[in-house]
Amino acid sequence: MDEIFKQYGATIITVLAIVAVIGIITLVIGSDTSSLVYKAFSDLIGNFYSNAGGVIPTP
């Protein structure tokens, strides 16, 4: 076990860090209409159209 960590320790830490970052991004962005990013982007587009005087598109 010690031999494995000596040889592959940095690689294991890198892989775990990448998986953690992907998990955090998935939690923040989400995959449905209730995510924070979706709501912010939807509000941005809605405000743009309402301030531009155009018709607000409906999804």
KETOR-636043 format. One record per atom (N, C-alpha, C): y, z, x; residue number from 0. Coordinates in Angstrom, 2 decimals, decimal comma. Example, Ala and Ser with C-alpha at 12.3 -4.5 7.8 and 13.67 -1.06 7.14 Angstrom:
REM residues 2
REC|-5,69|7,80|13,19|0
REC|-4,50|7,80|12,30|0
REC|-3,30|7,80|13,20|0
REC|-2,25|7,08|12,85|1
REC|-1,06|7,14|13,67|1
REC|0,03|7,87|12,90|1
***
This chain:
REM residues 59
REC|-1,19|0,00|0,84|0
REC|0,00|0,00|0,00|0
REC|1,25|0,00|0,87|0
REC|1,22|0,80|1,94|1
REC|2,36|0,86|2,85|1
REC|2,58|-0,49|3,53|1
REC|1,49|-1,16|3,84|2
REC|1,57|-2,49|4,47|2
REC|2,23|-3,50|3,53|2
REC|1,91|-3,42|2,28|3
REC|2,50|-4,34|1,29|3
REC|4,00|-4,13|1,20|3
REC|4,45|-2,89|1,14|4
REC|5,88|-2,62|1,05|4
REC|6,61|-2,99|2,32|4
REC|5,96|-2,88|3,47|5
REC|6,60|-3,29|4,72|5
REC|6,83|-4,79|4,75|5
REC|5,85|-5,56|4,26|6
REC|5,95|-7,01|4,31|6
REC|6,77|-7,59|3,15|6
REC|6,58|-7,05|1,96|7
REC|7,17|-7,65|0,76|7
REC|8,20|-6,76|0,07|7
REC|8,64|-5,70|0,72|8
REC|9,57|-4,76|0,09|8
REC|10,87|-5,40|-0,36|8
REC|11,48|-6,19|0,52|9
REC|12,74|-6,85|0,18|9
REC|12,55|-7,85|-0,96|9
REC|11,45|-8,57|-0,93|10
REC|11,18|-9,55|-1,98|10
REC|10,96|-8,86|-3,32|10
REC|10,24|-7,77|-3,33|11
REC|9,99|-7,03|-4,57|11
REC|11,30|-6,50|-5,14|11
REC|12,16|-5,96|-4,29|12
REC|13,45|-5,44|-4,75|12
REC|14,31|-6,58|-5,31|12
REC|14,29|-7,74|-4,65|13
REC|15,06|-8,89|-5,13|13
REC|14,58|-9,35|-6,49|13
REC|13,28|-9,44|-6,66|14
REC|12,72|-9,88|-7,95|14
REC|13,07|-8,88|-9,05|14
REC|12,97|-7,59|-8,76|15
REC|13,32|-6,59|-9,75|15
REC|14,80|-6,65|-10,12|15
REC|15,66|-6,91|-9,14|16
REC|17,09|-7,02|-9,41|16
REC|17,38|-8,23|-10,29|16
REC|16,73|-9,35|-10,02|17
REC|16,93|-10,56|-10,83|17
REC|16,45|-10,34|-12,25|17
REC|15,32|-9,70|-12,41|18
REC|14,80|-9,42|-13,76|18
REC|15,75|-8,48|-14,51|18
REC|16,31|-7,50|-13,80|19
REC|17,24|-6,57|-14,44|19
REC|18,52|-7,29|-14,88|19
REC|19,03|-8,18|-14,04|20
REC|20,24|-8,94|-14,41|20
REC|19,97|-9,84|-15,61|20
REC|18,83|-10,50|-15,63|21
REC|18,47|-11,34|-16,78|21
REC|18,36|-10,50|-18,04|21
REC|17,79|-9,32|-17,94|22
REC|17,68|-8,43|-19,10|22
REC|19,03|-7,99|-19,62|22
REC|19,93|-7,64|-18,72|23
REC|21,28|-7,21|-19,13|23
REC|22,03|-8,35|-19,79|23
REC|21,93|-9,55|-19,20|24
REC|22,61|-10,72|-19,79|24
REC|22,05|-11,01|-21,17|24
REC|20,76|-10,92|-21,33|25
REC|20,15|-11,16|-22,64|25
REC|20,62|-10,14|-23,67|25
REC|20,77|-8,89|-23,27|26
REC|21,25|-7,87|-24,19|26
REC|22,70|-8,12|-24,60|26
REC|23,53|-8,54|-23,66|27
REC|24,95|-8,76|-23,96|27
REC|25,14|-10,03|-24,78|27
REC|24,52|-11,12|-24,36|28
REC|24,70|-12,39|-25,07|28
REC|23,93|-12,39|-26,37|28
REC|22,71|-11,94|-26,35|29
REC|21,89|-11,90|-27,55|29
REC|21,38|-13,28|-27,92|29
REC|20,67|-13,33|-29,02|30
REC|20,10|-14,60|-29,45|30
REC|20,32|-14,86|-30,93|30
REC|21,23|-14,13|-31,55|31
REC|21,49|-14,35|-32,96|31
REC|22,98|-14,16|-33,23|31
REC|23,35|-14,18|-34,50|32
REC|24,76|-14,11|-34,87|32
REC|25,34|-12,71|-34,79|32
REC|24,55|-11,71|-34,47|33
REC|25,08|-10,35|-34,39|33
REC|25,44|-9,94|-32,96|33
REC|25,32|-10,86|-32,00|34
REC|25,62|-10,52|-30,61|34
REC|27,13|-10,45|-30,38|34
REC|27,52|-9,74|-29,35|35
REC|28,94|-9,57|-29,03|35
REC|29,60|-10,89|-28,65|35
REC|28,90|-11,69|-27,85|36
REC|29,48|-12,95|-27,39|36
REC|29,63|-13,92|-28,55|36
REC|28,65|-13,99|-29,44|37
REC|28,75|-14,88|-30,59|37
REC|29,94|-14,50|-31,47|37
REC|30,10|-13,21|-31,73|38
REC|31,22|-12,77|-32,57|38
REC|32,55|-13,09|-31,91|38
REC|32,67|-12,84|-30,61|39
REC|33,93|-13,12|-29,91|39
REC|34,24|-14,61|-29,92|39
REC|33,25|-15,44|-29,67|40
REC|33,47|-16,88|-29,66|40
REC|33,80|-17,39|-31,06|40
REC|33,12|-16,87|-32,06|41
REC|33,40|-17,27|-33,43|41
REC|34,82|-16,89|-33,83|41
REC|35,25|-15,69|-33,48|42
REC|36,62|-15,27|-33,77|42
REC|37,64|-16,13|-33,02|42
REC|37,33|-16,49|-31,79|43
REC|38,22|-17,33|-31,00|43
REC|38,41|-18,69|-31,66|43
REC|37,33|-19,31|-32,07|44
REC|37,41|-20,63|-32,72|44
REC|38,13|-20,50|-34,06|44
REC|37,81|-19,48|-34,84|45
REC|38,48|-19,28|-36,13|45
REC|39,98|-19,07|-35,98|45
REC|40,37|-18,25|-35,00|46
REC|41,80|-18,01|-34,76|46
REC|42,50|-19,27|-34,27|46
REC|41,82|-20,05|-33,45|47
REC|42,42|-21,30|-32,98|47
REC|42,72|-22,23|-34,14|47
REC|41,75|-22,43|-35,01|48
REC|41,96|-23,34|-36,14|48
REC|43,01|-22,80|-37,12|48
REC|43,02|-21,50|-37,35|49
REC|44,00|-20,96|-38,29|49
REC|45,41|-21,01|-37,71|49
REC|45,56|-20,80|-36,40|50
REC|46,88|-20,89|-35,77|50
REC|47,34|-22,33|-35,61|50
REC|46,41|-23,24|-35,51|51
REC|46,76|-24,66|-35,37|51
REC|47,09|-25,28|-36,71|51
REC|46,83|-24,58|-37,80|52
REC|47,15|-25,07|-39,13|52
REC|46,10|-26,01|-39,68|52
REC|44,96|-26,06|-39,04|53
REC|43,90|-26,95|-39,50|53
REC|42,95|-26,24|-40,46|53
REC|41,99|-26,97|-40,89|54
REC|40,97|-26,44|-41,78|54
REC|39,94|-25,72|-40,93|54
REC|39,58|-24,50|-41,31|55
REC|38,60|-23,73|-40,57|55
REC|37,21|-24,28|-40,89|55
REC|36,47|-24,73|-39,87|56
REC|35,13|-25,25|-40,13|56
REC|34,19|-24,13|-40,54|56
REC|33,25|-24,43|-41,40|57
REC|32,25|-23,44|-41,82|57
REC|30,94|-23,79|-41,17|57
REC|30,20|-22,79|-40,75|58
REC|28,90|-23,06|-40,07|58
REC|27,85|-23,56|-41,04|58
***
